[in-house]
């Protein structure tokens, strides 16, 4: 009997010694979240400091160009530029979204 959990597929055992669902029947323990699961999340203090620095220091030249591209509606070109400058597709998408949010805030 297959039961899909939230992350991966697991097998429910029936307590018999042969077959796909062999093994001793046990109940799964609910474990506390590990510290690694919150890795990369931004806290309140760090987020506030970063926003303050962005206000004081302004944007990098490539970020200004990104905002210009987004203003003219060239989203794909903006993603290409961000990807080239930041190295990966996901980082580029995140930066494009961040610059779009900045533009919306300014209006």
N, C-alpha and C positions, 0 to 999 in steps of 0.2 A: 504494500500500500504506500504510494508516494504522497507526501504532503509538502507543498511548497511553503517555505518560510519566507520572511521578509528579505533575506539576503541570498540564500541559496536553497537548492532542493535537498531535503533530508529524507531518510527512510524511517518509517514508523515500524518498530519491531513487534513481532507477535509472540515472542518468547519461545519459538521453536528453533531447532538446531540446523535446519536445512532451508534452502530457498533464498529468494531475494531479500526477504525481510527477517532473516535469521538473527538470533542474538537475544540477550537478556533484556526484557522490557524495563525501561527506566523512564522517569520523568525528567525533562530538561530543566536545569536550574536557571533562574533568571539572575544574570550577573550584573554587577554595577558597571557603569560605563568606564572604559579605560581612559587614562589621561591623553593617550594618542588620538582619541576620537574628537577632541576639541582642538587639535593642532591646526594652526592656520587661521583660526577664528580671531576676529578683531574685538578687543575689549573696549569698554567705554572710554577709558583714559587714553589709550593709544589712538583710538579713532579721533578723539577731540584734538590731540596733539598734532596728528597728521593733517586734519582739516585746517588747523591754525597755521601750520607751516605752508600749506598750499595757498592760503590767503595772503600770507606775507611774501613768500618767494615767487608766487605766480606759476605759470606753466612753462614747460620746456618748449623749445622751438618746434619739435616734431608734434607736440601736443597742440600747439596753436594751429599748425597745418592741418592736423586731424579735425579740429573744430571747424576750420574753414571748409574742409571737404564735407563735413556733416551738415553745415549750413546750406551748402549748395545741393544737398541731397545725393551725394556720391558715397553712399554707405559702403559699397563693395570696395571702392578705391581706398576708403579710409581703413577698412579692415586689412587690405593688402599692405598699406603703409605701416600700420600698427604691428602686423605680423612680421614684417621685415625688420622693424626696429626692436621688437621684443623677443623674437626668436621662435615662439610657438603660436599655433592657431588659437588655443584657449586663452593665452595671455592677451593676444590681439583682440579677441572678442570682448574680454573683460575691460580692456582699456577703451575700446570704442564705446561700450555701454557707459563707462565712467565719464567720458568726455561728453556724450549725449546728455547725461544727467546734469553735468555742469552747465551746458548750454540752456537746458530747460530751466534751471535755477536762475540764470542770469535774466531771463525774460520776465 
